[in-house]
């Protein structure tokens, strides 16, 4: 066989072998490798071209044309295979990522505020709309704010009635003093009045103070930690009538209906006169039922006219100014509004209960 015929034969077999391997390639990267193997600088075609040099000069263009034709054919075949592989890969991907758009969506569950927090927020908002400024105080208090300044001196029996949790003494500078978990929100009266005066103001002063309080107590209607909202106002000529008006407006707004209220004489060291406040039973409209124990009335809070000693303890002129104050149990009111029978439900964190109460 002449040199040129042998080269032609080489080209032909190279082409058919190449086309076959292109067709078998399973991936784009494999094709890429084949392109390098055949058409690359050190590829099979270049190898053949090296033989061209041995031909007599007049034959070189002939074989040159053959080489070019083969090159074009292989390049075209590679392009074609690449295109069809790309189409196939796309189809496979579409198949793999197929989603059924007719399936119902997965809904996400949204959380809700705890019913007590909701109640606290609602109550605070009502008072704040009436013009009371929101204040807060620490849950770990000293005896001065929780007792002394509220007209409960050390030997006073009311201290024993408060079932106080004492905490380890806190060192404050050189001195350390007994500290306790506040048993009510009334110490915020003292703190808020002091701050108000320190800032150089004069009464009138109207404050709502929501917060957590602690007493060593645990049964259907008591928990060692519960919440109170303290409300008070100091001004000239404040009377029980103001107290009653604010209470009536608050309770009717909170319960979203007209509620009747009743003030019963009571005793608190920090108010004089003092009264416990009952509301007409919201379950039986005052007819008498299991919840109100047949009386038609439910006790919801303690109240009274701020004792002159309390005003004096912060340096307010008790001759010129007077004030009313009350403290209500948040859990109690939420239970009444939502018909919850046991206070402990609030703190057991049973999701079914919380979900039903959340909104
Ligand atoms: N601090 C009282 C209590 O916790 C409630 C109260 C507040 C009574 C303000 C009168 C005035 O029982």
Boltz pocket constraint, residues with backbone or C-beta under 6 A from the ligand:
constraints:
  - pocket:
      binder: B
      contacts: [[A, 183], [A, 184], [A, 185], [A, 186], [A, 231], [A, 268], [A, 271], [A, 275], [A, 302], [A, 303], [A, 304], [A, 325], [A, 326], [A, 327], [A, 328]]
      max_distance: 6.0
